[in-house]
Amino acid sequence: MKIAQIAPLFESVPPQLYGGTERVVSYLTEELIHKGHEVTLFASGDSVTSAYLVAGIDKALRLNEACQDPLAHHIIQMKEVLERAASFDILHFHTDYLHFPMTELLQAPCITTLHGRLDIPDLQAVYKKFPSENVVSISKSQKKPLPEAHWAGTVYHGLPENLHRPGSGTGGYWAFLGRISPEKGIDQAIEIATMAGIRLKIAAKIDKADAGYFQKHVRHLLDHPLIDFIGEINEQQKTRFLGDAIGMLFPIKWAEPFGMVMIEAMACGTPVLAFANGSVPEIIEEGRSGVLVRSVQEAVSAIPKTAGLSRAAVRNAFEERFTATRMTDDYIRIYREILRRSSGRPGGDRYNSPFTPLSSGAAVPGTDENSSL
């Protein structure tokens, strides 16, 4: 298949530091290519990929101090996609609903993976207005607020099997990995650690939007002798950080759509002690890959049980359910189903050019109209 992957421009693909969506796009893109598909990636110019890269901007927006209007660059990116649409069998968007007016007019075979929260009231009107857009959830929990959306399936995220190696867990500390924000429960993680008398290392990003929250509610908590704040870390640093940890704390306060850090910990053989909110019960298998609780006190009591779980069993749970290979196979099945349905629609045969771009763009290298699916 000839596939377009359209990523947000906020982070490179893969991200240099924190960034879940762009990381998933990278893993999916590389695995699709490994399986013999031709992939064009629409992303920032500092992305590193085996795909043909169409750069919407030279440098990812979060690290680009010159950018004042991120939406402007995404609009340009959508125009680039539009100009090249006829070159692809299917377009796979990771840009929320930004492209819906375009794809509805094109009636092109496409899907959109929704990576964020969907319990925002404003979204109800969007998905009612665009009822034919094929959307994919990243957990069953995530899609509950939007039953009216046109769900094409649920695909759990996956990581390359050899991205992280199992660790020994002999570092003498517990880990918190992610970003500092009210919903991620950093204050509860610190409370659990101090009540249980365990050392906690925090590797976390602080977004500009959460800087005020950090200064007012979190900064003073870091002065405790059991707490070690090390800041944002990259992908390579994660392996040792998680692998050396006894366990990972994930005291989430919201309906987490997925939670990449849970499967990153599992890949390192590190058990997860998590609050059973959102997607968490779908990801963590109680007593195998982690322990589920509903309060700080329950978490404190569950520390010994979590620490005693088999690290080999945790890693096996990852290999069985959360590899990039499995994720990619799931998406390929959805692609083929959408193409099957599209071919039965008037004017919907890929080989009869269902796409009608508003203007012509440069041809994508290596594309032709006679490829087989």
C-alpha positions in Angstrom: 0.0 0.0 0.0 1.0 3.6 -0.5 0.2 5.2 2.9 0.4 8.8 4.1 1.1 9.4 7.8 0.2 12.9 8.9 1.7 13.9 12.3 1.3 17.1 14.4 4.1 19.6 14.0 4.6 20.3 17.7 7.3 17.6 18.1 9.6 15.9 15.6 9.0 12.3 14.6 10.3 10.7 16.8 10.4 13.4 19.5 13.8 14.5 20.8 12.4 14.4 24.4 8.8 14.0 25.5 6.0 13.3 23.1 3.6 10.3 22.8 1.7 10.9 19.6 4.8 11.6 17.4 6.6 8.6 19.0 3.7 6.3 18.0 3.7 7.8 14.5 7.4 7.0 14.2 7.0 3.4 15.3 4.1 2.8 13.1 5.8 4.4 10.1 9.0 2.4 10.4 7.1 -0.9 10.9 4.9 -0.3 7.9 8.0 0.2 5.8 9.6 -2.9 7.3 6.5 -4.8 6.1 7.0 -3.6 2.6 4.6 -0.6 2.4 5.5 2.8 0.9 5.0 5.5 3.4 5.1 9.3 3.1 5.4 11.1 6.4 4.1 14.7 6.8 5.9 16.0 9.8 8.5 18.6 10.9 11.8 18.8 9.0 13.9 17.7 12.0 12.1 14.3 12.0 14.2 11.2 11.4 12.5 8.6 9.3 12.9 5.9 6.6 9.8 7.3 4.9 9.7 10.0 2.3 9.4 13.2 4.4 7.3 16.2 3.5 8.3 18.9 6.0 5.6 21.3 7.2 8.2 23.4 9.0 11.9 23.1 9.4 11.9 22.6 13.2 9.3 21.1 15.6 7.1 23.9 17.0 7.7 23.2 20.7 11.4 23.8 20.4 11.0 26.6 17.9 11.0 30.0 19.7 10.3 31.9 16.5 6.8 30.3 16.1 3.9 32.5 17.3 1.0 30.8 15.6 1.2 27.0 15.5 -2.1 26.7 13.6 -0.7 28.5 10.6 1.9 25.8 10.0 -0.7 23.1 10.4 -2.9 24.7 7.8 0.1 24.8 5.4 0.7 21.1 6.2 -3.0 20.2 5.3 -2.5 22.0 2.0 0.6 19.8 1.3 -1.5 16.7 2.1 -4.3 17.9 -0.1 -2.0 18.5 -3.1 -0.5 15.0 -2.8 -3.7 13.1 -1.9 -4.1 11.3 -5.2 -0.7 9.5 -4.6 -1.9 7.4 -1.8 -4.1 4.4 -1.2 -5.0 5.7 2.3 -4.3 8.7 4.5 -3.7 8.2 8.2 -4.1 11.4 10.3 -2.9 12.0 13.8 -4.0 15.7 13.9 -7.3 15.5 15.8 -10.1 16.9 13.7 -8.2 19.7 12.0 -8.5 18.0 8.6 -12.1 17.0 8.7 -13.5 19.6 6.3 -10.8 18.7 3.8 -11.3 14.9 4.0 -15.0 15.1 3.9 -14.9 17.0 0.7 -12.3 14.7 -0.8 -14.2 11.5 0.3 -10.8 9.9 0.3 -10.0 6.6 2.1 -8.6 7.9 5.4 -8.6 7.2 9.1 -7.8 9.4 12.1 -6.3 8.1 15.3 -7.5 10.2 18.2 -4.7 10.5 20.7 -6.1 12.8 23.3 -9.0 13.2 25.7 -12.5 13.1 24.2 -14.5 14.1 27.3 -14.5 17.8 26.3 -18.1 19.0 25.7 -17.1 21.1 22.6 -16.1 17.9 20.8 -19.6 16.5 20.7 -20.6 19.1 18.1 -17.6 18.4 15.9 -18.2 14.6 15.6 -21.9 15.1 15.1 -21.0 17.5 12.2 -18.6 15.0 10.6 -20.3 11.6 11.2 -18.6 9.8 8.3 -15.0 10.4 9.4 -13.3 7.1 10.2 -11.8 7.4 13.7 -9.7 5.0 15.8 -9.5 5.1 19.5 -6.3 4.1 21.5 -8.4 2.5 24.3 -12.0 1.4 24.8 -12.2 3.9 27.7 -11.2 6.8 25.5 -14.1 6.6 23.1 -16.9 6.4 25.7 -17.7 10.1 25.7 -18.2 10.0 21.9 -20.5 7.1 21.1 -21.8 9.0 18.0 -18.4 9.1 16.3 -17.7 6.7 13.4 -15.4 4.3 15.1 -13.3 2.1 12.8 -11.7 0.3 15.7 -9.5 0.4 18.8 -5.8 0.0 18.5 -3.5 -0.1 21.5 -0.1 1.6 21.1 2.9 -0.5 20.7 6.7 -0.2 21.0 9.5 -1.8 18.9 10.3 -5.0 20.7 14.0 -4.2 21.1 13.6 -0.5 22.0 14.0 -1.2 25.7 15.7 -4.1 27.4 14.6 -5.6 30.7 16.3 -4.2 33.7 17.2 -5.6 37.1 15.2 -3.2 39.2 18.2 -2.9 41.6 18.4 0.9 41.6 16.8 1.3 45.0 14.1 3.7 43.8 10.6 4.0 42.3 10.0 5.9 39.1 7.6 8.6 37.9 7.8 9.3 34.2 5.7 11.7 32.1 4.9 15.4 32.5 4.0 17.6 35.4 0.3 18.5 35.3 -2.7 18.2 37.7 -4.2 15.1 35.9 -1.0 13.1 36.0 -1.0 12.9 39.8 2.6 13.9 40.6 1.5 15.2 44.0 -0.1 11.9 44.7 3.0 10.1 43.6 5.1 12.1 46.1 2.5 11.5 48.8 2.7 7.8 48.2 6.5 7.8 48.3 6.7 9.8 51.5 4.1 7.8 53.3 5.6 4.5 52.2 9.2 5.7 52.9 10.4 4.8 49.4 12.8 6.8 47.3 11.1 8.4 44.2 12.9 9.6 41.1 10.8 11.9 38.9 11.7 12.3 35.2 9.1 14.7 33.9 8.5 17.5 31.4 7.1 20.8 32.5 5.0 22.5 29.7 4.6 26.2 29.7 0.9 25.7 30.3 1.7 23.9 33.6 4.5 26.1 34.8 2.1 27.9 37.2 0.8 24.6 38.6 4.3 23.4 39.1 5.5 26.5 41.0 2.4 26.7 43.2 1.6 23.0 44.0 4.6 20.9 43.2 8.0 22.7 43.6 8.0 22.7 47.4 7.2 19.0 47.5 10.5 18.3 45.8 12.4 19.4 48.9 11.7 16.1 50.7 14.8 13.9 51.0 13.1 10.9 49.4 12.3 12.9 46.3 14.7 13.3 43.4 13.5 15.5 40.4 15.7 14.8 37.4 13.6 16.6 34.7 12.8 15.6 31.1 14.7 12.6 29.7 15.1 11.2 26.2 14.2 7.8 24.8 17.7 6.3 25.4 17.7 7.4 29.0 14.4 5.8 29.7 15.7 2.3 29.4 18.1 2.7 32.3 15.7 4.9 34.3 12.9 2.5 34.2 14.9 -0.7 34.1 16.7 0.2 37.4 13.5 1.2 39.1 11.8 -1.2 41.5 8.5 -0.2 40.1 6.7 2.8 38.5 4.0 4.9 40.1 1.1 6.0 37.8 -1.4 7.6 40.2 -3.4 9.1 37.4 -6.3 11.5 38.3 -8.1 11.5 35.0 -9.5 9.1 32.4 -6.1 8.6 30.7 -6.7 7.8 27.0 -3.7 5.3 26.9 -0.6 6.0 29.0 2.5 5.2 27.0 4.7 5.2 30.1 2.9 2.1 31.3 4.0 0.0 28.4 7.5 1.6 28.4 7.9 0.4 32.0 6.5 -3.1 31.0 9.1 -3.3 28.2 11.8 -2.8 30.9 10.2 -5.5 33.1 9.2 -2.9 35.6 5.9 -3.4 37.4 3.4 -0.6 37.5 1.4 0.6 40.5 -1.5 2.5 39.0 -4.8 4.1 39.8 -7.5 2.3 37.9 -8.8 5.3 35.9 -9.4 5.5 32.2 -7.5 3.1 30.1 -5.4 1.7 33.0 -7.4 -1.5 33.6 -7.1 -2.3 29.9 -3.4 -2.0 29.9 -2.3 -3.3 33.3 -3.1 -7.0 34.1 -3.7 -7.2 37.8 -1.0 -9.3 39.5 1.0 -9.8 36.3 2.2 -6.5 34.9 1.2 -4.4 37.9 -1.3 -3.6 40.7 -4.4 -1.5 40.4 -5.6 0.7 43.3 -8.0 3.6 43.9 -6.5 5.7 46.6 -3.2 6.9 48.0 -3.6 4.6 51.1 -4.3 1.6 48.9 -1.2 2.4 46.9 1.0 2.6 50.0 -0.3 -0.8 51.1 0.3 -2.2 47.6 4.0 -1.3 47.4 5.3 -4.7 48.6 3.0 -6.6 46.3 4.0 -4.6 43.3 7.7 -4.9 44.1 7.3 -8.6 44.4 5.9 -9.2 40.9 8.1 -11.2 38.4 10.0 -8.8 36.1 10.1 -11.6 33.5 6.3 -11.9 33.6 6.0 -8.1 33.2 8.2 -8.2 30.1 6.2 -11.1 28.7 3.0 -9.2 29.1 4.5 -6.4 27.0 5.7 -8.8 24.3 2.3 -10.4 24.0 0.2 -7.3 23.8 2.1 -4.0 23.2 4.7 -4.4 20.4 4.8 -2.2 17.3 4.4 -5.2 15.2 1.0 -6.0 16.7 0.0 -2.3 16.6 0.9 -2.1 12.9 -0.9 -5.4 12.0 -4.0 -4.0 13.7 -3.8 -0.8 11.6 -3.2 -2.7 8.4 -6.4 -4.7 9.0 -8.3 -1.4 9.4 -6.7 0.1 6.3 -7.8 -2.9 4.2 -11.4 -2.8 5.6 -11.7 0.9 4.8 -10.4 0.3 1.3 -12.7 -2.6 0.9 -15.7 -0.5 1.8 -14.5 2.5 -0.2 -14.1 0.3 -3.4 -17.8 -0.5 -3.2 -18.8 3.2 -3.2 -19.5 5.0 -6.5 -16.2 6.6 -7.6 -14.5 4.9 -4.6 -12.1 2.6 -6.4 -8.5 3.6 -5.7 -7.5 2.7 -9.2 -10.1 5.0 -10.7 -8.6 7.9 -8.8 -11.2 8.7 -6.1 -9.2 11.7 -5.0 -9.7 15.1 -6.5 -7.1 17.4 -5.1 -8.0 21.1 -5.3 -4.5 21.8 -6.9 -1.7 19.6 -8.2 1.4 19.1 -6.2 4.8 17.5 -6.7 4.6 13.7 -7.2 5.8 11.5 -4.3 8.9 9.6 -5.4 8.2 5.9 -6.1 4.5 6.3 -6.6 2.4 5.0 -9.4 -1.2 4.1 -10.1 -0.7 0.3 -10.5 0.5 -0.8 -7.1 -1.2 -3.8 -5.5 -2.6 -3.7 -2.0 
